Amino acid sequence: MNTSIYFFSGTGNSLKVAKDLCRILNDCEVISMTRAMQQNELYNKAERVGFVFPLYFLGAPAIVFDFMKKIDLKNSKYLFAIITSHGGGAGAAIYQLNKLLKLNSKKLHAGFSIEMPGNYIPMYDIVSEDKQKLVFNKADEKVKEIAEIIKKNQENIKRQTFQFIGAFINKLFSRNVNKSDKNFIVNENCNSCEICEKVCPVKNIKIIEGKPQWQHKCQRCLACIHFCPTEAIQYGNKTIKRSRYHHPDININEIIDQTV
């Protein structure tokens, strides 16, 4: 059975999972959600379709909602989702996806969560590289387990803890997320390299007079912060002196390719 895996990723965690899973499944392709959405019509012919993305404030990123509302899955026979998160939970994201699919008489057959190093440095710092390696090793094993379930097209849906509360909190987050980029600031370390503009998966940054300007389409993935080579970008004063992160197996060009 052929498989398409759609992903959204700011710092590479979800892309890493999507690539590793696709490698195990063989007849498979990995597709960027943001790139796919540039098409006038978003139609997928694969019999098996997966969605891999990070958990944002207990639910799915806002762009995932837009993507799910646009994609045509009428010929797909098996649908699954994998949520990457700092705590290893799926929050309300699987519940949200299933709700969207039911609007088109479809359902999620399987939903999974995988722990990955957190990158939301406005709230916390990045864990050490030693701890990251432990998390990566566990994630690799989890991907193998998930692959076996998917190969057999098995049902694997579990009720998420506090899913209704999580969905409500996520809705509040998504309501204002686009304009939350007003909190980004740029200091004197900026060397006008334009990397932030290139890595933004939703093309929310324009370089004007050598400095990044955010265009209020933000998803708050923080790719701009984490890939800035001089750490010139901050989210208010909350990220000063905090470490930066991206998955070591995902290079910057792969992040850029999401929208190119």
N, C-alpha and C positions, 0 to 999 in steps of 0.2 A: 504493500500500500504506500503510495507516494505521500509525502508530508511537506507542508509549508509551515515555517515557524516565524511569526512576526514578533519583533522586539522593539522596545523603547529603552534607551540606556543613556545616562548622563556621564557616568564615570567607568562604564565597562562591565559592571557586575552582571547585569542581565544579558548583555551581549555574550559574555563568556559562557554562561549557562546555555544560551541558545545554540552557540557554536558546538559545544561539547555534546549536547544532546543530539544535534543534527548529525554529527560524526558517527554516533552509535547507531542511529536509525537508518543510516545509509541513504536510500532514495529520498533525499531531503534537501530543502533550500531554506536559507535564513534571509529574511526580508525586513528591512527597516520600516517601521510603521510610518514615520514622518516622510520617508521617501515615497512610500506607496500612496500616501494621501495626496501627493501632487498629481496623481492621475485623475482624469475627469470621472472615470468609472472604476471602482475598486472591486474587481471580481476575481475570486480564487477558484481554480478548478481542482485543487488537491482534495483527495478523499479524507485526509487527516490534516487538521489545522491546529496549530498551537499559538499561544500568546504568552510572551515572557516580558515582564516589566517589574520595576521596583514598587515597593509599598510607600505611599506618600500619605502621611497623617491618617493611618489606619485604613486607607482605601487605595483605589486606583488613581494614577495621575490623570489630570483633566484631559490630556490629549488622547488617552486610551478610550475615554467615553466617545470622543469625536470619531476616532478610528472605528470603533465597534458599530457606531450608527451608520457609517458609510459602507463598510465592507459587505459584499454579497456572498453568503455562504450556503446558498441553496443546494449545491452539489456535494457539500462536505458531509461525511458520515460520522466522523469522530472529532470532537473538539476538546481541547485541554488547555489549562493555563498553569503557569509557574510564576510565583511571586517571590522576588528576592527582597530580603529585609534584614536589618540589623539585628532584630530579635528572633528571626527565624519563623515568624508567623505570617499568616496571610491576611489578618485583620478582616475587613469587610470586602476585600477586593474580589474574591471568588463569588461571594453573594451578589455583588454589583454586576459582575460580568454575566452571571446566569440570568439576572433580571433583564438585562439588555437583550440577551439572546432570545429570551422567551417572547419578546415583542415581535420577533420574526419566526416564531414557531420552531426555534432551535433550543438546544440546551447544552450546558457544559457537561461532558461525560467524566472528566477528571480534573481535579485541582490540587496543586501542590505548593509547598513553600520551601524555600532554601535560605539558610542563613548566609549572609555575606557581610564583610566589614562595612559598618555604617559610614556614610560620607556627609551627613548633615551637620556640618561644623558650626552653624549658628547655635546649635543646642549642646554639642559635645565634641570632644577631641577625637582624633583618629587613634585606634588601638595600635600597639607596637607591631612591627613586622613579624616577630615571632608568633604573636597571637593571630595575626592575619594568616600565616601559613597553616596553623591549626584549623582555622575556619575554612580555608581553601581545600584542605584534605578531606574534611567532612563533606563539603559541598560536592567534591568529585564523586564520592561514594553515593551521595544522595542522587546525583544525576544518573548514575548507573542503575539505581533501584527504580527511579522514575521511568527510565527507558524501557525496562522490562515490562512495566505495567502498560505503557503506551503501545509497545509492540503487539501486545495481546488485545489491545482495544478494550481494556478492562474499565469498568465503572469505578470511580474513586472520588466521590464527593462526600465531604464531611461538613456538618454544620459548624460555622465559624463562631468562636466565642465572642459574645457581645457584638455580633455583626450589625445589628440595627443601630446601636450606639456609634459604632465605628463608621457606618455609612453616613450618619448625621454629622459627625465631626469632620469627615472627609468632604462632605458637601459644603460646609462652612469654609474649609480651606480652599476648595476649588473655586468658590464664588469670587474670591479676591486674589487668586494666585497670579493672574496675568499682570496686574498692576503692582504686585509686590516687588517688582524689580526697581521700584523707586528707592529701595533700601540699599542698593548696590552703590559703592563709592570706589573711586580710583585714586590712588595716591601717586606720589612723585616717582615711584619705581617703574611706572608704565613706560615702555620703550617703543610703543606703537607697532608691535610685532603683528597685530591683527589675529592672533591665535584665538582669542575669545570669540571673535566674530565667526571664525571658521568652525569651531567645535560646537557652537550652539545648535542643538538639534532642531530648533524651530525657527531659526533665522531671526532671532529677536534682537540681535546686536548689530549696529552699524558703526563703523569707524568714521567719526566726524572730527576733522582737524586733528587727526592723530590719536584721538581718545575714544573709547567705547561709549556708545549711547544706547540705552535699552529702549525697546519699542513697545513695551507693554503687551507682549504676547508670551510672557515668561511662564515656564512650567516649574521653576525653582529646582531644576535638576542639579544646579551648581557646577556644571561642566566648566563654565567660564572661570570660576574661582579655582577649581582644582587643576586646570591645565595651564593657567597663567604662569609662565616660566619665572617671573620676577615677583610673584605674589603681590601684585599691585592692586588686585581687586579684593575688596572686603564687603561683607554684608553688615553694614553699619559698623559698630565697634565690637561685634560679637565674635568675629573670626580672627581678630588680630592675635598673633602668636600661636594660633592653632595650626596643626599640620595639614598638609594637602594629601589627596589620595586619588589614585585611579588604579584599576585592576592591572597588575604587572604584566599579564599576558595579553592585554589589549593595547594596541598602540594608538597614537593620536590620529593617524590617518583613518583608522577604522571608525572612530567617533565622527570625524569629519565626513566620511562617506555616507553617514545616515541621511544627509540631505542633498549632497552634491548630485 
